[in-house]
C-alpha cells in the first residue's frame, strides 16, 4: 500500500524555495544593502575595521545613540535577521532527509553561528563594513530564537496529533 501524503503540509519545494530566498535576502542585506554599522575599532588591512571585544558595540550603540531608532535597527535587526535561519533550516533538513527524527537543536544553532562568522569574515575581506563579534552574538541569538520556535512548533504538532488519536 502506498504511503498517504499529508495534504495539510506545504510541498517540500515550497519550503526549499522559501529557504533559498531567505538566504539570498540575507546575503544581499549583509553584503550590498545599507550599512547602519559604525566604523570603529582597530583598522585592519586596507583600512578595514573590526571589533573583537564582545558586547562593546552593543553597549556603545545602546548607551550613546541619540534616539531609539538606531539601536533598534542595528541590535534588534541583527537578531531578526537570523530567526528565519533557525526556523527554516531544521524544516528543510527534515523534509530533505524525510526522517521522523528532528534536526538537532544545537546543530542548527552551531550552523547559524558559523554562517554569521562566515558573513563577518567576508565583510572584513571583501567589503568596507565592520566585522563585529557582537553581530555574531546577536545573529546566533536570532538562530536560537528561530530554532526554539521550530522546536515548540514540532512539540505542539506532536501533542495535537497524540490528543486526536
N, C-alpha and C positions, 0 to 999 in steps of 0.2 A: 504494500500500500504506500502510495506517495505521501510525503510529509505535507501537512496542511500549512499553507502560508498565512501569516497573521496579516489581515488586510488593514488593521488599525495602525501599523507602524510604517514610517516613511521608507521608501526604497533606499537601498544601500548607495546607489549612485547619487541620490539627492544629498545624503549625508556627506559623501565624499566631495561633491561639488561645493557644498557649504564650507567644509573644512579647507579645501584648496582656495576658495575665495577669501576666507578669513586670512589664510597665510599670505596671499597676495596683498591684501589690505595692510596686514601687519608690516610686511617688508616695505610697502610704499610709505606708510606713516613713519617708520623708523629710519628710512634712508633718504627719502625725497621730499616729504611734506615739511610743514612748518617746523621751526626749531624754537621751542619755548625755553630751552635749557640755557644755562649760563656758562660763560667761558671763564672758568676759574680753575685753580689748581696748577700744578706744575706743567709747564709747556713741554711736550714731548717732541719727538722728531717731526720736523716740518711745521713746528708751531702748534701742533695739535694739543688739546688739553685732556686731562683725565683726573679722576678723583678715586683714590683707593681707600679713603677713610670712611668706614661705614657710618651712616647716619649724619655725616657732615652736611651734605647738600640738603637733606631732608630738614635738618634743623635750620639751616640758613634760609631756605625757601619759606618755611613755616613762620619763622620769627621776623625776618626782615622784609617780607613782602609788604607793599603799600596797601594792597587790598586782598580780599579773599579769592579773587578770580584766578590769579597766577598760581597760588598753591593748589587750588582745586584742579586746574588744568594739568599741572605738572605731576603732582603727587597722586591724586585720585586717577588721573588719566593713565599713569603707568600701571596702576593696579587693574583698572578696567581693561586695558589693552590685552592682558593675558588671561582674563577669566574665560573667554571663549576657547582658548587652547586647553585649559584644564577640564572643560566640559566636553569639547568635541573630540579631543584625542582619544580618550578611552571609548567613546561612542564609535569612532571609526575603526579602531582596532578590534573591538568586539564584533562589529559587522564583517570585517575582512576575514578574521580568524574563524568566524561562525562558531564561536566557542561559548559554552554556557558559563565558563569561568570569567569573572570580571578582571579587567586590566588592573594591575597593581596601582594602588593609590600613590605609593611612593615612587614608582616608575614614572608616573605622569608628572609628579612634582619635580623629580630629578630632570626629566626631559625639558620641562618648562624652564628650569634654571639653566640648563645647557643651551637652550635656544636663546635665552636672554644674554648669556655670556657671549655666544656667537655674534649676536647683534651688536653688543657693546664693543667687542674687539674689531668687528667690521667697521663700525662707525669711527673708531680710532684710526684704523688703517686707510679707509677709503673715503671718508667724508671729513668735514671740519666741524663735527659735532663733538660734544664732550662724552668721553667714555666714562661711565659713572657706576661705581659699585652699588650706589643707592638705587639706581634703576634696576639692577639685578635683584636686589632685595624686594623692591616693590613689584616687579614683574613676577617674581616667584610667589609672592603673597597672592597676586591675582590668579596664578596657576593653582594655588592651594584652594582658593575660594571656588574656582570653577570645578576642580576635582571633587570638592566636598558637595557641591550642588549635584554633580553627576551621581555620586555615591548615594546621596539622600534620595534622589530620584529612583535609583535602582531599588533601594530598600522599600520605598513607598510602593513601587510597582509590584515587588515580590509579596509584600504584605497584602496588597489589594487582591492579587491573584490567589493567595492562600485563603483569604476570607471568603472569596466567591465559591470556592470548592466546598 
